[in-house]
Amino acid sequence: MAVDAVHHSTYVQVYDALLETAVVLESMLKGGSDDTGVEPHAGAAMHAVRFAATVLFPTVACQKPPPFPHAHDTQYMLELCANWRDAAMQVGEFAPEPVLRVVHGERN
């Protein structure tokens, strides 16, 4: 499927924005924070943005390839997708801890 010049130009802009966003998120991770909730969210967002840039790259192959590790490692990308799916569905290692309930008035 050929991409016309207008769409190609838009894809290049989006690709560049994704790469810039990945750099910002990576700097957040390296900078650290007193808020313990920032790093996991920034890390997940960084991987998602990197993944999006990797998926878009074949459409803008005239640009430099993504500069981050694993950008061309299909197996790594598939594992990342599986982890996101498991996290979204709360299964496997991402499953919530069981909640213990105290039931009054029942006997074994």
C-alpha positions as CSV (number, residue, x, y, z in Angstrom):
1,M,0.0,0.0,0.0
2,A,1.5,3.3,-1.1
3,V,1.4,6.3,1.2
4,D,0.7,9.6,-0.4
5,A,2.9,12.6,0.4
6,V,0.4,14.3,2.7
7,H,0.0,11.2,4.9
8,H,3.7,10.5,4.7
9,S,4.5,14.0,6.0
10,T,1.9,13.5,8.9
11,Y,3.4,10.1,9.7
12,V,6.9,11.7,9.9
13,Q,5.6,14.3,12.3
14,V,4.0,11.7,14.5
15,Y,7.1,9.5,14.4
16,D,9.3,12.5,15.4
17,A,6.8,13.3,18.3
18,L,6.9,9.8,19.5
19,L,10.7,9.7,19.6
20,E,10.8,13.1,21.4
21,T,8.2,11.8,23.9
22,A,10.2,8.6,24.5
23,V,13.3,10.8,25.4
24,V,11.3,12.9,27.8
25,L,9.8,9.8,29.6
26,E,13.3,8.2,29.8
27,S,14.7,11.4,31.4
28,M,11.8,11.2,34.0
29,L,12.9,7.6,34.8
30,K,16.5,8.5,35.1
31,G,15.8,11.6,37.2
32,G,13.9,9.7,39.8
33,S,11.2,11.1,42.0
34,D,10.1,11.1,45.6
35,D,6.6,10.0,44.4
36,T,6.8,6.2,44.2
37,G,4.0,6.1,41.7
38,V,5.8,8.0,38.9
39,E,8.5,5.6,37.8
40,P,6.3,2.6,37.0
41,H,3.8,4.8,35.1
42,A,6.6,6.6,33.2
43,G,8.3,3.3,32.4
44,A,5.1,1.8,31.0
45,A,4.4,4.9,29.0
46,M,7.9,5.0,27.7
47,H,7.7,1.4,26.5
48,A,4.3,2.1,24.9
49,V,5.6,5.2,23.0
50,R,8.7,3.3,21.9
51,F,6.5,0.5,20.7
52,A,4.3,2.9,18.7
53,A,7.4,4.4,17.1
54,T,8.7,1.0,16.2
55,V,5.3,0.0,14.6
56,L,5.2,3.3,12.6
57,F,8.8,3.1,11.4
58,P,8.2,1.0,8.3
59,T,5.8,3.7,7.1
60,V,8.5,6.3,7.4
61,A,11.6,4.2,6.5
62,C,13.2,7.4,5.1
63,Q,13.8,8.5,8.7
64,K,16.4,7.2,11.1
65,P,15.4,4.0,12.8
66,P,14.3,4.2,16.4
67,P,17.4,4.7,18.5
68,F,16.4,2.6,21.5
69,P,17.3,-0.9,22.3
70,H,15.0,-3.8,21.2
71,A,13.5,-1.6,18.4
72,H,14.1,-4.4,15.9
73,D,13.7,-7.4,18.2
74,T,10.3,-8.9,17.2
75,Q,10.3,-11.4,20.1
76,Y,10.9,-8.6,22.7
77,M,8.0,-6.6,21.2
78,L,5.7,-9.6,21.3
79,E,6.6,-10.2,25.0
80,L,6.0,-6.6,25.7
81,C,2.5,-6.8,24.1
82,A,1.8,-10.0,26.1
83,N,2.8,-8.2,29.4
84,W,0.5,-5.2,28.5
85,R,-2.4,-7.6,27.7
86,D,-1.9,-9.4,31.0
87,A,-1.7,-6.1,32.9
88,A,-4.8,-4.8,31.2
89,M,-6.7,-8.0,32.0
90,Q,-5.1,-8.4,35.5
91,V,-4.0,-12.0,34.9
92,G,-0.8,-13.8,35.7
93,E,1.7,-11.9,37.7
94,F,-0.5,-8.8,37.3
95,A,-3.5,-10.4,38.9
96,P,-4.7,-8.6,42.0
97,E,-4.0,-10.2,45.4
98,P,-7.0,-12.1,46.7
99,V,-9.0,-10.2,49.2
100,L,-9.7,-12.0,52.5
101,R,-13.1,-11.6,54.0
102,V,-14.3,-12.3,57.5
103,V,-17.7,-13.9,57.4
104,H,-19.6,-13.8,60.6
105,G,-22.3,-16.2,61.6
106,E,-21.2,-19.2,59.5
107,R,-19.7,-22.4,60.8
108,N,-17.9,-25.3,59.1
